Amino acid sequence: LALKDDGVVLGWGQNWYGETTTPHGLENVKAIAAGDGFSMAIKQDGTVVAWGRDMYGQTLIPDGLANVKAISAGRNHSLALQENGTIKEWGGYYEGQTALPRGLVDVIAISAGDDHSLALTQNGQVFAWGDGQNGQLEVPEGLGDVVMVAAGGCHSLALKSDGTVKAWGNNIFGQTSVPSGLGRIKAIAAGEDHSLALAEDGTVHAWGRHDKGQIDVPPGLRGVKAISAGAFF
């Protein structure tokens, strides 16, 4: 998916479920998110539109959902962050997958993984819920001063205010073994089994699963402003 500066959304690639066929009349969009076979968009008026695969209700927008400022699309579930710092979640097929943790307020960022979710609160605390079979919900004790979170397939990442990265969960491919010497990091992203980090000097670091070249950062890549990770790219 791509969002143009005129608020128009473009989609390309696999379209088995209509995930790249943007709804007729969709305009004035300010943010987008791509899940597994479905897509989401926030309009300037704070409403959410979703299309594509709907086997688990992931594109069925809850009644009355409004004032949304951020969205995130997982494998079979959807997240929306409202202006008042509350989260709405729908879809999913694991028991408890959409059961928000108690005391979750003042949220400033969200991220949906395959079957788990992460939220960052205003005080730098990380909450995790959903499927935790691989330790992806086991937020490290004492973790604080977090400024960004990223949920992968079965692992989780957190970026601290000092530019360091913390990771936990499934590590079968080394996706939570954060390399040493990264320098000061300003952004993170998590794929199915790999992780990305963008350094303040504009370079990109990648680690984890490598069978499809997903961590082969192009030689000489510099001046990068943003990163995003797909399942295997």
C-alpha positions as CSV (number, residue, x, y, z in Angstrom):
1,L,0.0,0.0,0.0
2,A,1.1,3.6,-0.6
3,L,-0.6,6.8,0.6
4,K,-0.2,9.8,-1.6
5,D,0.0,13.4,-0.3
6,D,-3.5,14.1,-1.8
7,G,-5.0,11.4,0.5
8,V,-5.4,8.7,-2.2
9,V,-4.4,5.1,-1.5
10,L,-2.7,2.8,-4.0
11,G,-2.4,-0.9,-3.7
12,W,-0.5,-3.6,-5.6
13,G,0.6,-7.2,-5.3
14,Q,-1.3,-10.3,-4.3
15,N,-5.1,-9.6,-4.4
16,W,-6.7,-12.9,-3.5
17,Y,-9.1,-11.2,-1.1
18,G,-9.3,-7.8,-2.7
19,E,-6.7,-6.4,-0.3
20,T,-5.1,-4.2,-3.0
21,T,-8.5,-3.1,-4.5
22,T,-9.1,0.1,-2.6
23,P,-12.8,0.8,-2.0
24,H,-14.6,3.1,-4.4
25,G,-14.7,6.7,-3.2
26,L,-12.0,6.2,-0.6
27,E,-10.3,9.6,-0.2
28,N,-9.0,12.1,2.4
29,V,-6.9,9.3,4.0
30,K,-4.2,10.2,6.5
31,A,-2.8,6.8,7.5
32,I,-2.7,3.2,6.2
33,A,-1.9,-0.3,7.4
34,A,-1.5,-3.7,5.6
35,G,-2.3,-7.0,7.3
36,D,-2.4,-10.6,6.1
37,G,-4.8,-10.4,3.2
38,F,-6.6,-7.2,4.4
39,S,-5.9,-3.4,4.5
40,M,-6.9,-0.5,6.6
41,A,-7.1,3.3,6.3
42,I,-7.8,6.2,8.6
43,K,-9.6,9.2,7.0
44,Q,-9.0,12.8,8.0
45,D,-12.3,12.7,10.0
46,G,-11.0,10.0,12.3
47,T,-13.0,7.2,10.9
48,V,-11.6,3.8,9.8
49,V,-12.1,1.9,6.5
50,A,-11.0,-1.8,6.1
51,W,-11.2,-4.1,3.1
52,G,-10.0,-7.6,2.0
53,R,-9.9,-10.8,3.9
54,D,-12.6,-11.0,6.6
55,M,-12.6,-14.7,7.8
56,Y,-12.2,-13.6,11.4
57,G,-14.0,-10.3,11.3
58,Q,-10.8,-8.2,11.0
59,T,-12.5,-5.8,8.5
60,L,-15.7,-5.4,10.4
61,I,-15.3,-1.9,11.9
62,P,-16.9,-1.7,15.4
63,D,-20.0,0.5,15.6
64,G,-19.3,4.0,16.7
65,L,-15.5,3.9,16.2
66,A,-14.3,7.5,15.8
67,N,-11.5,9.9,16.5
68,V,-8.9,7.3,15.5
69,K,-5.3,8.5,15.2
70,A,-3.4,5.3,14.6
71,I,-4.1,1.8,13.2
72,S,-2.2,-1.5,13.0
73,A,-3.1,-4.7,11.1
74,G,-2.1,-8.1,12.3
75,R,-2.6,-11.5,10.7
76,N,-6.3,-11.9,11.6
77,H,-6.9,-8.9,13.9
78,S,-7.1,-5.1,13.8
79,L,-6.1,-2.4,16.3
80,A,-7.2,1.3,16.4
81,L,-5.9,3.9,18.8
82,Q,-8.3,6.8,19.6
83,E,-7.4,10.4,20.4
84,N,-8.4,9.8,24.1
85,G,-5.6,7.1,24.4
86,T,-7.9,4.1,24.4
87,I,-7.7,1.1,22.1
88,K,-10.3,-0.7,20.1
89,E,-9.5,-4.2,18.8
90,W,-11.5,-6.6,16.7
91,G,-11.1,-9.9,14.7
92,G,-8.7,-12.7,15.8
93,Y,-9.3,-16.3,16.6
94,Y,-7.3,-17.0,19.7
95,E,-9.1,-16.9,23.0
96,G,-8.2,-13.7,24.7
97,Q,-6.6,-12.3,21.6
98,T,-8.8,-9.2,21.7
99,A,-9.1,-9.0,25.5
100,L,-7.3,-5.7,26.4
101,P,-5.2,-5.7,29.6
102,R,-6.6,-4.1,32.7
103,G,-5.3,-0.6,33.4
104,L,-4.4,0.1,29.8
105,V,-4.9,3.9,29.5
106,D,-3.1,6.9,28.0
107,V,-1.8,4.8,25.1
108,I,0.4,6.6,22.5
109,A,1.4,3.8,20.1
110,I,0.2,0.4,19.1
111,S,1.5,-2.6,17.0
112,A,-0.2,-5.8,15.9
113,G,1.8,-8.9,15.4
114,D,0.7,-12.2,14.0
115,D,-1.5,-13.1,17.0
116,H,-0.4,-10.7,19.7
117,S,-0.5,-7.0,20.2
118,L,1.7,-4.3,21.9
119,A,0.8,-0.9,23.3
120,L,3.0,1.9,24.6
121,T,1.6,4.2,27.2
122,Q,2.5,7.9,27.8
123,N,4.7,7.0,30.7
124,G,6.9,4.7,28.6
125,Q,5.4,1.4,29.8
126,V,4.8,-1.5,27.4
127,F,1.7,-3.8,27.5
128,A,1.4,-7.1,25.6
129,W,-1.5,-9.4,25.1
130,G,-2.8,-12.2,22.8
131,D,-1.0,-15.4,21.9
132,G,2.1,-15.8,24.1
133,Q,3.2,-19.3,23.3
134,N,6.7,-18.1,22.3
135,G,7.3,-15.6,25.0
136,Q,6.3,-12.6,23.0
137,L,4.1,-11.3,25.9
138,E,6.9,-11.5,28.5
139,V,7.9,-7.8,28.6
140,P,11.3,-7.6,30.3
141,E,11.1,-6.7,34.0
142,G,12.0,-3.1,34.6
143,L,11.6,-2.1,30.9
144,G,10.8,1.6,30.8
145,D,11.5,4.9,28.9
146,V,10.2,3.2,25.7
147,V,9.4,5.4,22.8
148,M,8.4,2.9,20.1
149,V,7.2,-0.7,19.9
150,A,7.0,-3.3,17.1
151,A,5.2,-6.7,17.1
152,G,6.5,-9.4,14.8
153,G,5.3,-12.8,14.0
154,C,6.0,-14.3,17.4
155,H,8.5,-11.7,18.8
156,S,8.4,-8.2,20.2
157,L,10.7,-5.1,19.9
158,A,10.9,-2.0,22.0
159,L,13.0,1.1,21.3
160,K,14.1,3.1,24.4
161,S,14.7,6.8,24.6
162,D,18.5,6.3,24.8
163,G,18.4,4.7,21.3
164,T,18.8,1.1,22.5
165,V,16.6,-1.8,21.4
166,K,15.1,-4.5,23.5
167,A,13.7,-7.7,22.1
168,W,11.9,-10.8,23.5
169,G,9.9,-13.8,22.3
170,N,10.7,-16.4,19.6
171,N,14.4,-16.4,18.8
172,I,14.7,-19.5,16.6
173,F,16.1,-17.4,13.8
174,G,18.0,-14.9,16.1
175,Q,15.3,-12.3,15.6
176,T,15.5,-11.2,19.3
177,S,19.3,-11.3,19.5
178,V,20.0,-7.6,19.0
179,P,23.4,-7.1,17.4
180,S,26.0,-5.1,19.4
181,G,27.3,-1.9,18.0
182,L,24.1,-0.7,16.4
183,G,24.7,2.9,17.4
184,R,21.8,5.2,18.4
185,I,18.6,3.8,16.9
186,K,15.6,6.0,16.0
187,A,13.1,3.5,14.6
188,I,12.4,-0.2,14.6
189,A,10.3,-2.7,12.6
190,A,9.5,-6.4,13.0
191,G,8.7,-8.9,10.3
192,E,7.6,-12.5,10.7
193,D,11.0,-13.8,11.9
194,H,13.3,-10.8,11.4
195,S,13.9,-7.4,12.8
196,L,15.0,-4.0,11.5
197,A,16.5,-0.9,13.1
198,L,17.1,2.5,11.6
199,A,20.1,4.4,13.1
200,E,20.3,8.1,13.5
201,D,22.9,8.2,10.8
202,G,20.4,6.9,8.2
203,T,21.8,3.4,8.0
204,V,19.7,0.2,8.4
205,H,20.5,-2.9,10.5
206,A,18.7,-6.2,10.1
207,W,18.9,-9.5,11.9
208,G,16.9,-12.8,12.2
209,R,15.6,-15.1,9.5
210,H,17.6,-15.0,6.2
211,D,16.2,-17.6,3.9
212,K,14.6,-15.1,1.5
213,G,17.2,-12.4,1.7
214,Q,15.1,-10.3,4.2
215,I,18.1,-9.2,6.2
216,D,20.4,-8.5,3.2
217,V,20.6,-4.7,3.5
218,P,21.7,-3.3,0.1
219,P,25.4,-2.2,0.3
220,G,25.8,1.5,0.5
221,L,22.3,2.2,1.7
222,R,22.3,5.6,3.4
223,G,20.0,8.5,4.1
224,V,17.0,6.3,5.1
225,K,14.1,8.1,6.7
226,A,11.7,5.3,7.6
227,I,11.6,1.5,7.6
228,S,8.9,-1.1,7.4
229,A,9.0,-4.9,7.6
230,G,6.7,-7.4,5.8
231,A,6.4,-11.1,6.6
232,F,9.5,-12.2,4.6
233,F,10.9,-8.9,3.3
